[in-house]
Structures are given as structure tokens and as C-alpha cells.
Amino acid sequence: MKVIEIRKPGGPDVLVPAQKPVPVPGPQEVLIKVAAAGLNRADVLQRLGGYPVPKGAPDHPGLEASGTVVALGEGVTQFSVGEPVCALLQGGGYGEYCVAPVAQTLRIPNGLDFIQAASLPESYFTVWSNVFEFGRLGAGQSFMVHGGSSGIGVAAIQLASALGHTVYATAGSDDKCRFCESLGAKRGINYKTEDFARVVLEETDRRGVDVILDMVGASYLMRNVVALAPEGRLVVIALISGSTTPVDLYQLMAKRVTITGSLLRPRDVAFKAAIKAKLEAHVWPLLDSGRLRPIVDKVFPLDEAGKAQAYMESSAHRGKIILSVS
Ligand SMILES: NC(=O)c1ccc[n+]([C@@H]2O[C@H](COP(=O)([O-])OP(=O)(O)OC[C@H]3O[C@@H](n4cnc5c(N)ncnc54)[C@H](OP(=O)(O)O)[C@@H]3O)[C@@H](O)[C@H]2O)c1
């Protein structure tokens, strides 16, 4: 099969077509003929040599894909050959075939095509686990996401607002802020021209928000604490600005805030199976009904994976970038 491999760590041009054997599904796995694969920032980090591949995972990139089940591993009863699916992968989405654990494979929501379906798994597994499990965003509570126009941000805004939460989102331009508002955010905050903590306090009568999903890291830490409500939770999922910074512990004590974070990819199949069950119960019905809509910014052919990643690195996109495979 054709795959896109990382020839060596470097710029987008190190992504080149290569041939690999079609993988064989193991017990409780399915073989998928890939129709489309979603791009994620982690793929860019992997290309740059900064994101080690977990043991046993394919070394060509791609954390999510959609397509048709073409073979079943031992013990698989939940899916049949010919069924359209989308899946969260350990790697290997940038190729004509991939293998996925049943526990990370979902049916395609009603009315969505393969391109749209490929945009779902990484964002919704990440948002559900971090915002609703680790962040414990509860009924009536308020929420802010940084990077509101990112693939993750778009899913977070739509899902939290569909579930009745007041949502704030930061983004790097006024246009992106209006885009976040069109998805359900009460207020988009342009982090280049506004102090997000000050805006959030003004918007919430100085109370702050209950949960923040952060991908910026070090430089935002103490301002995130300022923007949190008493007993608020900060969940860090990426470190765009770095990982170390001084912390004023008094501020944590005074507000009783919790700071946590997580990485999805290294978690085991049992963890992902538990999140899949939550997605099937709470998120897929909202996709079926059209209440949540996948936002696909641009589609590139598989051979142009380098161009697609360069486009992602430009941060010009809103929502997801997808590779069309077959
Ligand atoms: N921990 C996990 O398990 C996990 C899982 C999935 C994703 N993630 C992380 O979540 C983030 C979003 O992922 P994605 O695939 O959705 O990426 P993406 O679509 O490429 O989004 C990244 C966004 O970050 C914003 N950004 C870039 N530089 C920034 C800066 N200096 N300050 C503030 N914002 C900045 C950009 O928007 P602006 O134009 O608004 O700056 C861009 O849209 C990535 O950092 C990714 O690594 C983590």
C-alpha cells in the first residue's frame, strides 16, 4: 500500500510517498481501507522529530481516519466487512490502509461523508476526556478554550455550547473571533489585541470561568489562574509557549483552583474505550441531528501531505484539514 512517511525529521518536504505491506488486524482490531485522514498538530511535531511514536504503533503519521472495514481481526463482532467507520489511531492514518482497535472505532454519524467523518475522532476524544472528564465541566458552568479556531477549539466550542455552557474562546484575529462566535462562543477574544483574563473577568462579573482548556502552556499559566472562578479547573493539553514558568502558589490557594493536563495518544485502549462509550452516548447523537457540524477548512490529496502540514503550520485554517486518500 502507499503511505506517506517521514524520510527524516525536518520541514514539510520530508513527507514522501513510500510503500509498506498492508497491515494485518490483530484480535479486537479492524482493517480499514482509508478514504480520508485528519491532520493534527501532533503530526507536525512528529515530522519535526519532537513526538516519539508509541511502542508498536506505525511510524508513518496520522492519528485519525475514516473509510470502509475490509477485514476483521479475531473476536470482532461489533463491525462487519463493508461498514463505513471512523477511528482514532495510534498512528498510520496517512496511508491506503490502517488498523484500528474496535474500542477506538465508531460508526459514521448520519449524513456525514468520509471527509467530514475523518475530522471527528481526535478532536472529540480529546475534548470529551479533557473538558468533561478531567475538567469536570458541570451543568450550568462556564468554559473557555484557547485556540478557538483550531480543530480542537472548534469541537470544544460547539460541544460545550450545545450542552448549554457559556463559552469564551481566544483566537489570533478578529475574523477568527467572529468565527468562534458563529460556532456558539458568547465572546471571541483576540489574544493579540486583548488581555483574555481581563475580558473574561469583565464578561463574568469578575467571577471567572469554571474550566479552561489550554494549548498555550507556560506563558498563559498565571493569566489562566486569574481568569478562573473559585474552584475552577485548568486543563493543559499543549505547550505552544513552553512548559516551565514560575507559579504564584498563593493564587492557587486563594481560589482553590486545580491545574491538570493530559496526553491522549499514550493512553491505553481501555481508557479510549471508556471515552468512546461517552462519545456514543453524548456526542454522536448531536452529530446525527446536525447540532454539531464538522468544520473542514481544506482537503488535500494524500500525496500533498507536506503542503497540508505547511498550511496547518501557517495557522491560516479554521477547523480541520483533511487528506483525501481514495
Ligand atoms: N494533549 C493531547 O492529548 C492533545 C490532543 C490533541 C491535540 N492537542 C493539542 O491541541 C492543540 C490543537 O490541536 P489541533 O490539531 O486542533 O491544531 P491546530 O488546528 O493546528 O490549532 C493550533 C492553533 O493554535 C493557535 N496558536 C498558534 N500559536 C499560538 C500562540 N502563540 N498563542 C496562542 N495560540 C496559538 C493557532 O490559532 P491562532 O491563529 O488563533 O493563533 C492554531 O489554530 C495542538 O497544540 C495540539 O498539539 C493535544
Ligand as a Chemical Component Dictionary entry (heavy atoms), coordinates in Angstrom:
data_LIG
# 
_chem_comp.id                   LIG 
_chem_comp.type                 NON-POLYMER 
_chem_comp.pdbx_formal_charge   0 
_chem_comp.three_letter_code    LIG 
# 
loop_
_chem_comp_atom.comp_id 
_chem_comp_atom.atom_id 
_chem_comp_atom.alt_atom_id 
_chem_comp_atom.type_symbol 
_chem_comp_atom.charge 
_chem_comp_atom.model_Cartn_x 
_chem_comp_atom.model_Cartn_y 
_chem_comp_atom.model_Cartn_z 
_chem_comp_atom.pdbx_ordinal 
LIG N1  N1  N 0  -2.810 16.571 24.856 1  
LIG C1  C1  C 0  -3.474 15.944 23.906 2  
LIG O1  O1  O 0  -3.822 14.773 24.055 3  
LIG C2  C2  C 0  -3.813 16.645 22.628 4  
LIG C3  C3  C 0  -4.648 16.024 21.694 5  
LIG C4  C4  C 0  -4.963 16.728 20.518 6  
LIG C5  C5  C 0  -4.445 17.996 20.303 7  
LIG N2  N2  N 1  -3.609 18.539 21.237 8  
LIG C6  C6  C 0  -3.039 19.897 21.021 9  
LIG O2  O2  O 0  -4.102 20.794 20.856 10 
LIG C7  C7  C 0  -3.689 21.849 20.006 11 
LIG C8  C8  C 0  -4.699 21.989 18.887 12 
LIG O3  O3  O 0  -4.574 20.886 18.026 13 
LIG P1  P1  P 0  -5.117 20.951 16.536 14 
LIG O4  O4  O 0  -4.676 19.709 15.874 15 
LIG O5  O5  O -1 -6.544 21.316 16.594 16 
LIG O6  O6  O 0  -4.201 22.138 15.964 17 
LIG P2  P2  P 0  -4.448 23.349 15.013 18 
LIG O7  O7  O 0  -5.769 23.237 14.312 19 
LIG O8  O8  O 0  -3.250 23.481 14.181 20 
LIG O9  O9  O 0  -4.522 24.567 16.025 21 
LIG C9  C9  C 0  -3.466 25.174 16.686 22 
LIG C10 C10 C 0  -3.913 26.599 16.965 23 
LIG O10 O10 O 0  -3.049 27.207 17.893 24 
LIG C11 C11 C 0  -3.138 28.595 17.709 25 
LIG N3  N3  N 0  -1.844 29.173 18.048 26 
LIG C12 C12 C 0  -0.681 29.016 17.399 27 
LIG N4  N4  N 0  0.300  29.711 18.010 28 
LIG C13 C13 C 0  -0.281 30.293 19.085 29 
LIG C14 C14 C 0  0.184  31.128 20.134 30 
LIG N5  N5  N 0  1.459  31.507 20.210 31 
LIG N6  N6  N 0  -0.671 31.546 21.077 32 
LIG C15 C15 C 0  -1.962 31.160 21.032 33 
LIG N7  N7  N 0  -2.472 30.365 20.077 34 
LIG C16 C16 C 0  -1.639 29.944 19.117 35 
LIG C17 C17 C 0  -3.460 28.848 16.243 36 
LIG O11 O11 O 0  -4.565 29.720 16.151 37 
LIG P3  P3  P 0  -4.392 31.332 16.176 38 
LIG O12 O12 O 0  -4.294 31.809 14.769 39 
LIG O13 O13 O 0  -5.630 31.765 16.847 40 
LIG O14 O14 O 0  -3.144 31.637 16.927 41 
LIG C18 C18 C 0  -3.881 27.460 15.738 42 
LIG O15 O15 O 0  -5.150 27.492 15.155 43 
LIG C19 C19 C 0  -2.303 21.491 19.467 44 
LIG O16 O16 O 0  -1.363 22.244 20.175 45 
LIG C20 C20 C 0  -2.197 20.024 19.757 46 
LIG O17 O17 O 0  -0.866 19.607 19.942 47 
LIG C21 C21 C 0  -3.281 17.903 22.374 48 
# 
loop_
_chem_comp_bond.comp_id 
_chem_comp_bond.atom_id_1 
_chem_comp_bond.atom_id_2 
_chem_comp_bond.value_order 
_chem_comp_bond.pdbx_ordinal 
LIG N1  C1  SING 1  
LIG C1  O1  DOUB 2  
LIG C1  C2  SING 3  
LIG C2  C3  SING 4  
LIG C2  C21 DOUB 5  
LIG C3  C4  DOUB 6  
LIG C4  C5  SING 7  
LIG C5  N2  DOUB 8  
LIG N2  C6  SING 9  
LIG N2  C21 SING 10 
LIG C6  O2  SING 11 
LIG C6  C20 SING 12 
LIG O2  C7  SING 13 
LIG C7  C8  SING 14 
LIG C7  C19 SING 15 
LIG C8  O3  SING 16 
LIG O3  P1  SING 17 
LIG P1  O4  DOUB 18 
LIG P1  O5  SING 19 
LIG P1  O6  SING 20 
LIG O6  P2  SING 21 
LIG P2  O7  DOUB 22 
LIG P2  O8  SING 23 
LIG P2  O9  SING 24 
LIG O9  C9  SING 25 
LIG C9  C10 SING 26 
LIG C10 O10 SING 27 
LIG C10 C18 SING 28 
LIG O10 C11 SING 29 
LIG C11 N3  SING 30 
LIG C11 C17 SING 31 
LIG N3  C12 SING 32 
LIG N3  C16 SING 33 
LIG C12 N4  DOUB 34 
LIG N4  C13 SING 35 
LIG C13 C14 SING 36 
LIG C13 C16 DOUB 37 
LIG C14 N5  SING 38 
LIG C14 N6  DOUB 39 
LIG N6  C15 SING 40 
LIG C15 N7  DOUB 41 
LIG N7  C16 SING 42 
LIG C17 O11 SING 43 
LIG C17 C18 SING 44 
LIG O11 P3  SING 45 
LIG P3  O12 DOUB 46 
LIG P3  O13 SING 47 
LIG P3  O14 SING 48 
LIG C18 O15 SING 49 
LIG C19 O16 SING 50 
LIG C19 C20 SING 51 
LIG C20 O17 SING 52 
# 
